[in-house]
């Protein structure tokens, strides 16, 4: 008979019995403790203060143009079928 493999966290090595949640990935698993630790590292690296989040959102404001404005812009670069037939 094949030996039953015990699942464990690929980061810290804790077994399935030692943790509450063990999330499966393609090539490994991660426990909730390692997820929390990774989240803390990401927050530190990205500097997730509310001031930083607000400044990023205000500098990357999306401006959506009206369909007629988009068409007029594209008409400058694209020849439609009606223009082709005339030539």
N, C-alpha and C positions, 0 to 999 in steps of 0.2 A: 504494500500500500504506500501511497505517496504521503510524505510528511506534510502535515497541515502547517501552512505558513502563517505566522502571527504578524498582523499588520502593525506598523510603527511609523512614527513621524520621521520623515526624511531629513528634517532639520535638527531636531533635538534628540531623536532616538527613543522617545517615550512610546510604550506599547499602547495598543488600543484600549487595554484595561486601565491605564493610568490617566487617560484623558476623557473629557466629556464628548468632544467632537473630533473626528478625524476626517478631513476633507481629502477626497481622492483626486489626483491629477493624472496626467498621461503617464508619467514615469515615476510617480511617488505620491506621498501623502503629507499633509501638514495639519498640526493640531491647533486648537483655538489659542493656546498660549503663544505659539510662534506667530500666529496671525496678528495677535495684539502687539507683540513685540515689533513685528514688521511695520505695523501701522504707526507706532511711536517713532520708529526710525524715519519713515516717510515724512511724518509731520515735522521732525527736526530738520531734515534735509531741505524740504520745500519751504520752511518757515511759514507755517499755516496760521499766521495771525489774521484776525479779521480785517485789519488794515490792508494787508497784502492781498487778500481775496477781493476786497472792494476795488483796489487800484487795478488789478488785473481785469476785472469785469468791465470797468469803465474805459480802459484803453482798447479793448477788443470789441467794440460795439458793432453789431451787424447792421448794415444799411440795406434794406430791401427796396429795390426799385419797382415801379409799376410796370406791368407787362408791356405797355406801349413804349416805355422808355427802353426796356430791354430790346424790343423789336427794332426800334430806331437805331440803337447802338449796333446790333448785329447786321442790320441792313447796310451799314457802312463797309462791312467786311465780307458779307456773303451775297452771292448773286443768286436770286431766287429764280424759279423756272420761268416766270413771265419775262424777266429780263433776258434770259438765254434765248428765248424764241424770237426776240426782236433782232438778234444779230445773226 
